[in-house]
Amino acid sequence: MASTTALYTGLSGLMANSNRLDVIGNNIANVNTTAYKSNRMSFAPTFSRNFSLGTAPGAATGGTNPGQVGLGVSVSGTQRNFANGAIGATGVNTDLAIEGSGFFVVESSSQRFFTRDGSFVRNPNNDLVTQSGAQVMGFNVDEQFNVIEGDLQPLNIALGTLTLAEATRNVTFNGNLNASGEIGQQGSMHTSRSFYTDPAGTTPVTGNEDIGAVDIWVSDGVGGTTLAFDSSAAGPIEITVAGVEKGGKDLGSHTWTHGVDGTTLNDFAGFLDQVLGTDSSNVGGQSLGGSVSFDAAGQLVVTGNEGTVQALDIDSADLVVTGNVGGSGGVGQPFVMSQIQSPIGESVRTSFVVYDSLGTPITVDLSLVLQETNASGGTVWEFIAESNDNAINDRVIGLGVVEFDANGRFLDASNQSFQITRDNGAVSPLTINMDFDNGTDAVSSLTDSASNLAAVFQDGSSIGTLSNFSIGEDGIISGAFTNGLTRSIGQVALAKFSNPEGLVDSGNNLFSTGPNSGTPLIANPLEFGTGRVVGGALELSNVDLSQEFINMIMASTGYSAASRVITTTDELMDQLLVLGR
């Protein structure tokens, strides 16, 4: 007799294989979907009718097995294959692929999702987002560009808007200092005509005279005197120093003002000493011998530092007095300067640019002068660092001694750093460390025709704008700035699940946590089995078309066979009806 049970059994086969075809069709449809993970369906038999549960063996008889008839098939579940797909290079720096078990972390409408699809783009706000607009999460950086781990935030890559300037901290030098050069013994010397406190020219100034209270007279060079500074001047007297050269380099323009505070000629001499960079400080037992003062004859004496590169060139027109108009009126150029001595000493100078914390360029001159040849071998050089960009008038920003052994190798140095005062809002003072012995970039002191010195490396930079970026296998986003600096600007984070098959497909290539997925472990790439990030590439679908075609054939065959059960049962029912006619 035909059984209606067979109809429902065949129907379950149709439905099961139809569902399997749905899964296979979805896999094939997504064969070119980025990072798509193929799915498979598993079947299980439904419960059975029991005719007998069987009997146990007896003393004289054997046992019987259960008597059961199955009632069809059901879908036991689906299983996603999270095996890695092939990696395809794209060259797009926002494209990312994962080699490993990790997932990218994204957020949309304050809800967190996970994905293997790394086809990211930048939105108008420079946020890194998925194709559907979910924000890619990771770790941002602090003001020093150190990654702040543990605090997931949307990643932002501000091309064209993020700027960076960095203060210089280190400068490395290379070159050779001529050990056979002439030892520094004297600097250039310039003198003015004599200044007097009386028009007869009998009482030379001492330098302690207040030019706002005492008339100062100067020799006219032909046996008489001329009123140089009129104490009855209506306004402040200003002396502008401009056009003075040191070793052929212009020292810029500087102005000294005599107000109503009782400043003296010696105060002006001290000002001139600072802006010319003359120095007689004793550093390591060595002195460059520079100074500015008034001598016993009332002459302004400017003695330059030892060494030929420290030679001063001072013309009378380089010191101009203004505001010197009173009852009788003073002259505009009372300082008639004459050079009476040339500098002696092997020396070398190099100029280089450093940067403050705002990226402002600062020009620094570094001179080295041969000071001593040791009896036991080796040479001693004194260095002087100078800058017109020092916020205070003092041009000298560093003094020290560099010593070399009998083989011309660097031995030791004192005061290997100098400071520059800033008043432009930058960090002040700016401290620069000098390195004279950095591997192959080392300064030596061997016999040569002349000394040479150059700054071959320095850190720090002027302002630069983020122009490009790349993402490394550790997820670090490295930004390249137009000033040549490279800094970390963020890090991509990855999530790891103990059971990724338990994730729930949320569409758009996104997954959300499920009851059986476990809690996500958020970590850096390369940690805890998350895998490495491949920049400029995408993970391809892991669908195996040949396997899917075989599965499709099997599902089609199963569907046809199940339909045959239904048609056969229908034929039997027809035969049963014929018997009743």
Protein Blocks (a to p, Z undefined) as FASTA:
>chain_A
ZZfklmmmmmmmmmmmmmmmmmmmmmmmmmmgghiacddddddddddddfbgbjaddfkb
ccdddddddebdcdfbdcddfbdcddddehiakbccdedjbdcdddeehiacddfblcdc
ddfkopacdfkopacddddddfkopacehiacdddddehkaccddddfbdcdeddddfkb
ccdfbdcddddddddfbfnlpaccehlacfklbccdddehiopacdfbdckbfbdcdddd
ehiaeehiaebjadddddfeopafklmmmmmmmmnopafbdeehiaehiacdddfkopac
ddddehjklpccddfklpccehiacfkopafblbccddfbdceddddddddddddfkopa
cddddddddfbdcfkgpaddddddddfkbfbfblblbdcdddddfkopafbdchibccdd
dfehpacdddddddfbghjlccdddddfbdcdddfbdedidddddfbdcddfkopacddd
fkopacdfbdcdddddfblmlpcceejhiacddfknopaddddehiahlopcdehiacdd
fbdfklmmmmmmmmmmmmmmmmmmmmmmmmmmmmmmmmmZZ
